[in-house]
Amino acid sequence: INLGGGLEHFTSRVFAQFKMNGPNVSSSAACATSLLAIHLAVRDLRIGDCNLAIAGGMTVTTPHWPGYLQVEGGPVSNSGVIRPFDEKADGTVFGNGGGAVVLKRLSDALADGDPIHAVVHGTGIYNDGGGEGSLAAPGLLGQVEAIRRALKDSKMDSSTIEFIESHGTGTLLGDPMEVDAVTRAYRTDANRTQYCALGAVKANIGHAAAGAGLLSFVKTCMALERGVIPPNIHFDTPNPRLK
């Protein structure tokens, strides 16, 4: 029996090693896994189930992929390079990575004198599995609803947001759909244009699957803290389908 080595035992093993108490959950939601962990942690902090939460996710493939078979119209890149939102985007390149973040209620962090790198104002989750053309196909309305839920939860006006760290699939179909979803959700508040930057950490490290969202979260926190948005490598010309 693989006690402590499987996903279902991982958080329990961490709790045992660090002698922690409170709720612990091992969740799996494909490439949304680590962002789901943050969403659940924020919820538990709000309702008082815990006073400190550790949330994260990771993908480590061993041995590392020696390569892949590219299929026309498939999700992986023919060129071997991922180019989110670029006109030459031809698919995703997978990688390894992940990590964890420590979350506390802002009032507690201030009272304890903790270093604060960023503040989570709101989160939102949704699924449009019933509205997708296939299991792996991107869905528009589900993305719009997830963004709207996060905005509503944060009580923020979308016209005040200056940077979006995106999923950034690097595909000709997925990228325009994601930008369309953000545009629809954000224009609920204002019909502004050319005011919000767009990024995707996948361009720099590849798609880290279960760890992807956490790495995007950390990148955004660092960008806020330092006032610098890291550029997307391999980006030259915007995909003309973006709107």
HELIX and SHEET records of a PDB file:
HELIX    1   1 LEU A    7  PHE A   18  1                                  12    
HELIX    2   2 ALA A   30  ALA A   32  5                                   3    
HELIX    3   3 THR A   33  ILE A   47  1                                  15    
HELIX    4   4 LEU A  106  ASP A  112  1                                   7    
HELIX    5   5 GLY A  129  GLY A  131  5                                   3    
HELIX    6   6 LEU A  140  SER A  154  1                                  15    
HELIX    7   7 SER A  158  THR A  160  5                                   3    
HELIX    8   8 GLY A  174  TYR A  186  1                                  13    
HELIX    9   9 LYS A  202  ILE A  205  1                                   4    
HELIX   10  10 ALA A  209  GLY A  211  5                                   3    
HELIX   11  11 ALA A  212  ARG A  226  1                                  15    
SHEET    1   A 2 ALA A  53  THR A  59  0                                        
SHEET    2   A 2 GLY A  97  LEU A 103 -1                                        
SHEET    1   B 2 PHE A 163  GLU A 165  0                                        
SHEET    2   B 2 ALA A 197  GLY A 199  1                                        
END                                                                             
